[in-house]
């Protein structure tokens, strides 16, 4: 055995490093002392009586006889190098992560919001719960009700869809969806009615197709804007105004806002922008480039008047004129914030928790607000998950019902309402807790209570 000179632990004779503390053992020269005499008996010979093997002296005490170390196999050397390299990579990654995540909560939030604003297609899934603390039995129903709202959006093509799930006692009851595509708005009642409902957008907003055409041109030009300014001053404002109202922990940033703090924050940002010459100039230059790109598409524009754009371009190209407009716009904004101070005092304090994923992207937002009214308290709790990408319902117009036809008597609306009422009753009766609550509050059988509700909702169509 080999004793470590550092920690005195025992190691195997061929060990090059101490297994306990890692100390490297020094190579020992061959010792020819009598205490380490080797057996010199010839190999493959049988000792005879005439042959005497000199006795080997026994080590005294805890002394271990030094043995000539064997060279370490090459594989072990390579393994050690790989191990040390791996440790180095992990250490570098650890310190890099610590450095990157050492950004203040304000910086992290600003970068996350900026990244979120650049998303072209997103889907958000929001769950809303309401906690009521009061004496009104009818309103206590809210404590067991929750809503799940999924919103899909495509900002490039102006597509949107909202799907609403109604839950009671955390159990799904009904689901409905509504949306807008390039041609129609539509309503899908899912299990409540077999057919979808739709209406052409041009019937509601004539010229929508031309509007969409110009919107895409403007959006493409807008996406090329890149403002350059000293963001340190603005981050400092966030830090100073929010102070303890913004906190970070791991992949979370918690922001607490009341009306006065929000008002002060926006006001100070406007005041900083008013004096920010660099920001003013980058806005001017980007605005010129933005308008010039739209003017180049003159032949493809349907609604935008190029003459108006050229008038605006003339103002932008004159630095003095633009500075006057810039200063006036921000001055009015600051004045409006001072006025708003009287209007928003009654807004409840809200707490926003931002959840961050890879690349400092916001993956979720939790919202909490509490409203006190006449001795009763309403607490709103909202949880939102955010993901990239969006999908939309496809409308089969052959089986869908046109809303105009429905409203003008082209379809038998009474039969449709009757089917919806019947399906709604079936959906509610599947939830025993909700059925019991409706009957308690209404004093009616659930069928009669729902029929009365539907009559009130659709009675104006009769």
Phi, psi and omega in degrees: 000152180246127182266131180287127180290347183266311185242359176067014178281154182273138179226160178295154185299326184273002183293138176262338180228149176291130182287345182264311185247351177086003181296134179279133179277138177285142176290134182259136176290159178294126182261120181264013179299152182304329181291346180237027180297139181265156176290118183260014179299130181302147180289147178059030174242153180258125181295143177248178180296332182282344182267128181239127178267122180299135180294146177268127181293139179276142179293144181267140176061223180267010183291130178255132181292129179292140179239141180299121182293145177270142178296139181290140178298151183298326181299321179294321179297316179296320180297321180295317178299316180296320180296314179296322178296319179296318177300318180297317179298315179298318180297315179297316180297320180298311181291327176295317179297318179298321180293314183293324182270008178275359176301144181296157177305323180296315179296317181298318181294316181298315180295321180294317179294321179297319180292320180296323182294341182270358181288130180274322179233125180220155173229124178247140178238113187244130174250128183241127175237147178236128176251121182251132176236099182190189187255357184273114185297324181297323183282337178301341176305331182298333184297335181255000181263139173217155180236141172241121184241118176253124182241121176251135183218141173234101186285341178288323184248007180055049175255142180207148176210137178238127177244126184247125173251130176256125181238147173228131185054039178066016178247134181294141179245298179222162176221136175224158180219152176212151182194182178221132173243197184290345184240324190225162159258151185213156177228131179236111182274006176055241185284350182282333178207143188289332183254153174270164178240144181211164173207136179296136181298322181298334177288332181264318181229087180303139180085011182298323181298320177293320178299315181297321178301310181290326179301317181296323178294315180294318181298318179296319178291322181293324181296342181274354181291135178220098182282139177237122179201172182277096184286349180300320181294322181287323176295323178298321178297316177303313182296314185291316183286316183284323176050242181282357180282353175232126183223148180237144177207112180062238181262024181235147169231124181253124182240123177251126184231137167239175187298318183292318179296316179297318179297316180295319181299310182295320181298315181291327176295319177296318181295321177295317180296327181297325181263000185273095182294324180295317178296317180301317183290321180290328175294317181298311182294318179292325178294321177299312180297321180299311181292321180298323179293324178289318180299324179298338180264022186309318183294337183262352181284143180249323186244327185289133179270115182296329179300320178296321179294321180292326175296317178295322180297323179297319178294317182296325183286342175265107185302318182294316179298316181296320180300321178297314179297317181299311181296319181294318181298315181288326177298317178293323178296318179295318179298320180294326177293322177296324178290319182296338181304332181275341186266338189249011180298331184273358178294139182288156173290137180238151176237123180247127176247117181262125178261129184250144176247204181295147178068023178062031178267142180282122182254349180191154178224123176255138186231134176224131177219145180236130182240123175258126182215110176058041179082359177250146183239131174243123177248121181257124181239120183234133178236125184236129172256139183238132176220156180280154181094157180204144175231154188225153179290137175264131183266124173267098187293340179296326181254359182269162181251128178285131186297321178300318178298321180294316184287334182262009175090006179291338176242154179280093186294329181295320178294321180295313180298322179296317178295318179297317180298316180296316181290325177294319178298316178299317182295319182289321182293341175291339179257100186297322180296318180291319178302313180298319182293318180297318180292325177294315185284325184269336185072014182235161169298151184300325179298314181292321181296317180290322178298319177296320179298315182291325177296320178294325182284323186246006183300329181293344181272347185291000000 
